[in-house]
Amino acid sequence: MTSKELAAFIIALAEEKKAENMLILDFDGVSILYDYVLLVSASSRVQTRAIARAVDEKVKKLKPFRRHIHGMAFGTWILLDYGNIVMHIFTEKERYFYDLEELWKDVPLVSPSEFKSIDISSFLTEGGEESVPLE
């Protein structure tokens, strides 16, 4: 599984849980730490946690080489770190306050529609317990 496929998978899962104001930053060629950073908003702490749990429940079955989650206890800003892909899930208030968009304003943006054509059907199967190696 490539970084772009994993990003497409995470985007689809977040959209299923009604994540709002999705922004995708393309760090490939900008940073050696990760390829994509996804920023999304949710209307409440309950929704941030629901998005995070839904994404992590499916992604952990793919056994990414790194998996860290921070912020679940408070739920105002949750960070999901899967190595090449990092996702920030904010309440609107926290997203406005920390303004990561301004911090990373020089990083190229990618439209979520660019990920729609990527075939992720094999990763969406319910019985997908098998490991899919990340490239």
VMD Tcl script that draws the C-alpha trace (Angstrom):
set ca {
  {0.00 0.00 0.00}
  {1.43 3.35 -1.00}
  {1.14 6.57 1.01}
  {-1.36 7.89 -1.51}
  {-3.52 4.77 -1.16}
  {-3.41 5.01 2.63}
  {-4.33 8.71 2.44}
  {-7.25 7.88 0.11}
  {-8.39 5.18 2.54}
  {-8.25 7.55 5.53}
  {-10.03 10.31 3.57}
  {-12.86 7.92 2.65}
  {-13.24 6.78 6.26}
  {-13.26 10.36 7.57}
  {-15.86 11.37 4.98}
  {-18.07 8.46 6.08}
  {-18.05 9.94 9.59}
  {-18.94 13.41 8.28}
  {-15.56 15.07 8.85}
  {-15.78 18.72 7.77}
  {-13.46 21.26 6.14}
  {-10.96 18.66 4.95}
  {-7.58 20.02 3.95}
  {-4.83 17.80 2.54}
  {-1.25 19.05 2.59}
  {1.27 17.39 0.26}
  {4.53 17.15 2.21}
  {6.14 14.79 -0.31}
  {9.32 16.58 -1.34}
  {8.89 19.13 1.46}
  {9.58 16.94 4.48}
  {11.20 13.58 5.13}
  {8.85 12.99 8.06}
  {5.61 12.35 6.17}
  {3.99 12.51 2.75}
  {0.51 13.83 3.56}
  {-1.05 15.70 6.45}
  {-4.82 15.73 6.69}
  {-6.67 18.38 8.67}
  {-10.37 17.94 9.42}
  {-12.92 19.52 11.70}
  {-15.81 18.10 13.67}
  {-18.74 19.75 15.38}
  {-18.04 18.28 18.81}
  {-15.59 16.27 20.90}
  {-17.88 13.27 20.53}
  {-17.57 13.53 16.75}
  {-13.77 14.00 16.81}
  {-13.50 10.78 18.81}
  {-15.93 8.97 16.50}
  {-13.89 9.97 13.45}
  {-10.62 8.97 15.13}
  {-11.97 5.60 16.28}
  {-13.48 4.79 12.88}
  {-10.26 5.63 11.06}
  {-7.98 3.86 13.50}
  {-10.14 0.74 13.73}
  {-9.70 0.15 9.98}
  {-6.14 1.42 9.55}
  {-4.69 -0.66 12.38}
  {-5.82 -3.81 10.50}
  {-3.42 -2.75 7.73}
  {-0.58 -2.83 10.27}
  {1.17 0.42 9.39}
  {4.82 0.61 10.39}
  {4.01 3.30 12.94}
  {0.79 4.00 14.77}
  {0.38 6.64 17.46}
  {-2.75 8.35 18.70}
  {-2.76 11.44 20.89}
  {-5.58 13.55 22.29}
  {-8.41 11.03 22.64}
  {-8.91 11.88 26.32}
  {-9.86 15.50 25.65}
  {-11.11 15.09 22.10}
  {-10.59 18.70 21.06}
  {-7.52 17.91 18.93}
  {-6.75 14.30 18.06}
  {-3.60 13.33 16.21}
  {-3.41 10.05 14.31}
  {0.13 9.28 13.19}
  {0.63 6.44 10.73}
  {4.15 7.28 9.67}
  {3.84 8.71 6.18}
  {0.31 9.96 6.85}
  {-0.68 12.19 9.76}
  {-4.24 13.24 10.50}
  {-5.33 16.07 12.79}
  {-8.97 16.04 13.89}
  {-10.09 19.28 15.55}
  {-13.16 20.85 17.01}
  {-13.78 24.10 15.12}
  {-12.61 26.21 18.09}
  {-9.30 24.35 18.42}
  {-8.65 24.40 14.69}
  {-9.17 28.13 14.55}
  {-6.99 28.68 17.64}
  {-3.99 26.62 16.48}
  {-4.34 27.60 12.80}
  {-2.05 24.94 11.31}
  {-3.14 26.13 7.87}
  {-1.25 29.37 8.48}
  {1.77 27.53 9.88}
  {1.98 25.36 6.75}
  {0.70 27.93 4.25}
  {3.62 27.27 1.86}
  {2.96 23.52 1.65}
  {1.08 22.51 -1.53}
  {-2.56 21.54 -1.12}
  {-4.17 18.52 -2.73}
  {-7.87 18.36 -3.48}
  {-9.74 15.44 -1.89}
  {-11.15 14.74 -5.36}
  {-7.65 13.68 -6.50}
  {-7.94 10.70 -4.15}
  {-11.38 9.60 -5.36}
  {-10.00 7.74 -8.38}
  {-7.69 5.57 -6.26}
  {-9.03 2.03 -5.85}
  {-9.27 1.34 -2.12}
  {-11.99 -1.32 -2.34}
  {-9.67 -4.10 -1.22}
  {-8.92 -2.19 2.00}
  {-12.58 -1.57 2.80}
  {-13.54 -5.22 3.22}
  {-14.88 -6.07 6.65}
  {-12.77 -9.21 7.01}
  {-9.55 -7.43 6.11}
  {-7.46 -8.80 8.96}
  {-4.58 -9.64 6.68}
  {-1.59 -7.35 6.65}
  {-1.19 -5.06 3.67}
  {2.44 -3.89 3.59}
  {2.95 -0.15 3.34}
  {5.58 0.93 0.83}
}
mol new
graphics top color blue
foreach p $ca { graphics top sphere $p radius 0.5 }
foreach p [lrange $ca 0 end-1] q [lrange $ca 1 end] { graphics top cylinder $p $q radius 0.2 }
display resetview
